[in-house]
Amino acid sequence: MAEMQDKGKVGIIGSGLIGRSWAMLFAGAGYRVKIFDVVDTQVSSALKDIEDQLVRLEESKLLRGEGGSAGQFSLISGTDSLSEAATDAVYIQECVPENLELKIKVFKQLDELVNGQTILASSTSCILPSKFTEGLEHSSQCIVAHPINPPYYVPLVELVPAPWTSPDIIQRAKAIQTECGQKPVVFKREIEGFAINRLQYTLLNECLRLVEEDIMSVEDIDKVMAYGLGHRYAFLGVMETALLNAEGFPNYCDRYGETVVRVSNTYGPTPTWRADDKVIQEIQKQFESVNLGVKDLPARRVWRDRRLTALAKLKLELEAEDVE
Ligand SMILES: NC(=O)c1ccc[n+]([C@@H]2O[C@H](COP(=O)([O-])OP(=O)(O)OC[C@H]3O[C@@H](n4cnc5c(N)ncnc54)[C@H](O)[C@@H]3O)[C@@H](O)[C@H]2O)c1
């Protein structure tokens, strides 16, 4: 491999699904990556899986960053010592299971190992950073960096600070994520559900109500997104979509404001989301009737990831055209 500049060490804590993806992204940007897991065999299987994935990405011309698959893999190694992964790391990405007690424990351990510069990021999907970083010596260096699965093809990262996170850490985390080819968004303060899940749950609630009120089939509701809104949302946000549907935002309100309020006033209460609710059983029955029962899901995930890969490729090509 051509000599790469040593950018320093990134520690990955937890080598499951998300830890593996992060390792590949950081190595693609030229960081030395140390993977730690409490289960030794997880580290060895993660290394094997990462090597295979990098080779496959290279073959399909989707490998990001410099150095080729072999060069990038040579930057990644495993350890059974938390200290080896964390001491003097530029950046640490915690990827342990979603459990508050565990996050508190791991952040406490990391707090004792890091120096005053290390960025301490958590992959948590929905735990507020203040819940597991309060009172730590290095609390101002802690931040949530929430990825979307699979992070290699869905580049958004939600950067959510605790009330005590320093502005410098937010900016440095943003810079490193951008360097990795991700698209970070920065929260001004923490909020339940971050943004991805706040928006996602709004949609899920309304989908559930449309089935409950027997307005549409599950298949047709999903078509509304897959063949309607989703086409625009693959490239534009909700806000710009509205902007382009009128002559500016005030004009959107002149044209559609009353309708938005009238329709919004017809939404029902938040569903209870209990597994034995009649509507939940009905949704499952409808999925099974179109061959999307539990046993069919692994194959469908492969189908999904192929499409996400193709979309990621298309978006990269179009973005390159935008730059030209
Ligand atoms: N899977 C997703 O779709 C997804 C998406 C975004 C964010 N996340 C978040 O990422 C985090 C990890 O999720 P995942 O899906 O990769 O989980 P996972 O179960 O696949 O992997 C977790 C890994 O952490 C290891 N681990 C457990 N305790 C540990 C400890 N004390 N120290 C070090 N390693 C430890 C486990 O052995 C396992 O290898 C969670 O907070 C999750 O909410 C997951």
The ligand as an SDF file (V2000), in Angstrom:
LIG
                    3D

 44 48  0  0  0  0  0  0  0  0999 V2000
  -28.2870   -2.2250   14.4400 N   0  0  0  0  0  0  0  0  0  0  0  0
  -28.7600   -1.0690   14.0210 C   0  0  0  0  0  0  0  0  0  0  0  0
  -29.5420   -0.9900   13.0640 O   0  0  0  0  0  0  0  0  0  0  0  0
  -28.3420    0.2120   14.6940 C   0  0  0  0  0  0  0  0  0  0  0  0
  -28.4780    1.4300   14.0180 C   0  0  0  0  0  0  0  0  0  0  0  0
  -28.0430    2.6120   14.6430 C   0  0  0  0  0  0  0  0  0  0  0  0
  -27.5070    2.5590   15.9190 C   0  0  0  0  0  0  0  0  0  0  0  0
  -27.4060    1.3540   16.5680 N   0  0  0  0  0  0  0  0  0  0  0  0
  -26.8540    1.3470   17.9230 C   0  0  0  0  0  0  0  0  0  0  0  0
  -25.5420    0.8520   17.8840 O   0  0  0  0  0  0  0  0  0  0  0  0
  -25.2530    0.1670   19.1150 C   0  0  0  0  0  0  0  0  0  0  0  0
  -24.7670   -1.2330   18.8130 C   0  0  0  0  0  0  0  0  0  0  0  0
  -25.7540   -1.9230   18.0880 O   0  0  0  0  0  0  0  0  0  0  0  0
  -25.4450   -3.2470   17.2360 P   0  0  0  0  0  0  0  0  0  0  0  0
  -26.6580   -3.4780   16.3910 O   0  0  0  0  0  0  0  0  0  0  0  0
  -24.1190   -3.1450   16.5790 O   0  0  0  0  0  0  0  0  0  0  0  0
  -25.4010   -4.3350   18.4170 O   0  0  0  0  0  0  0  0  0  0  0  0
  -24.7940   -5.8250   18.3670 P   0  0  0  0  0  0  0  0  0  0  0  0
  -25.5510   -6.5950   19.3680 O   0  0  0  0  0  0  0  0  0  0  0  0
  -24.7390   -6.3000   16.9460 O   0  0  0  0  0  0  0  0  0  0  0  0
  -23.2820   -5.6460   18.8610 O   0  0  0  0  0  0  0  0  0  0  0  0
  -22.9370   -5.2460   20.1690 C   0  0  0  0  0  0  0  0  0  0  0  0
  -21.5370   -5.7440   20.4670 C   0  0  0  0  0  0  0  0  0  0  0  0
  -21.1100   -5.1830   21.7170 O   0  0  0  0  0  0  0  0  0  0  0  0
  -20.3970   -6.1850   22.4420 C   0  0  0  0  0  0  0  0  0  0  0  0
  -20.3770   -5.8060   23.8510 N   0  0  0  0  0  0  0  0  0  0  0  0
  -21.2830   -6.0630   24.8400 C   0  0  0  0  0  0  0  0  0  0  0  0
  -20.8850   -5.5140   26.0060 N   0  0  0  0  0  0  0  0  0  0  0  0
  -19.6990   -4.8940   25.7560 C   0  0  0  0  0  0  0  0  0  0  0  0
  -18.7880   -4.1520   26.5500 C   0  0  0  0  0  0  0  0  0  0  0  0
  -19.0310   -3.9190   27.8520 N   0  0  0  0  0  0  0  0  0  0  0  0
  -17.6500   -3.6870   25.9860 N   0  0  0  0  0  0  0  0  0  0  0  0
  -17.3980   -3.9290   24.6750 C   0  0  0  0  0  0  0  0  0  0  0  0
  -18.2200   -4.6270   23.8730 N   0  0  0  0  0  0  0  0  0  0  0  0
  -19.3630   -5.0850   24.3950 C   0  0  0  0  0  0  0  0  0  0  0  0
  -21.1390   -7.4740   22.1150 C   0  0  0  0  0  0  0  0  0  0  0  0
  -20.3200   -8.6080   22.3820 O   0  0  0  0  0  0  0  0  0  0  0  0
  -21.4310   -7.2680   20.6310 C   0  0  0  0  0  0  0  0  0  0  0  0
  -20.3660   -7.7510   19.8290 O   0  0  0  0  0  0  0  0  0  0  0  0
  -26.5420    0.2130   19.9450 C   0  0  0  0  0  0  0  0  0  0  0  0
  -26.5170    1.3030   20.8350 O   0  0  0  0  0  0  0  0  0  0  0  0
  -27.6060    0.4450   18.8780 C   0  0  0  0  0  0  0  0  0  0  0  0
  -28.7610    1.0900   19.3690 O   0  0  0  0  0  0  0  0  0  0  0  0
  -27.7840    0.1750   15.9750 C   0  0  0  0  0  0  0  0  0  0  0  0
  1  2  1  0
  2  3  2  0
  2  4  1  0
  4  5  1  0
  4 44  2  0
  5  6  2  0
  6  7  1  0
  7  8  2  0
  8  9  1  0
  8 44  1  0
  9 10  1  0
  9 42  1  0
 10 11  1  0
 11 12  1  0
 11 40  1  0
 12 13  1  0
 13 14  1  0
 14 15  2  0
 14 16  1  0
 14 17  1  0
 17 18  1  0
 18 19  2  0
 18 20  1  0
 18 21  1  0
 21 22  1  0
 22 23  1  0
 23 24  1  0
 23 38  1  0
 24 25  1  0
 25 26  1  0
 25 36  1  0
 26 27  1  0
 26 35  1  0
 27 28  2  0
 28 29  1  0
 29 30  1  0
 29 35  2  0
 30 31  1  0
 30 32  2  0
 32 33  1  0
 33 34  2  0
 34 35  1  0
 36 37  1  0
 36 38  1  0
 38 39  1  0
 40 41  1  0
 40 42  1  0
 42 43  1  0
M  CHG  2   8   1  16  -1
M  END
$$$$
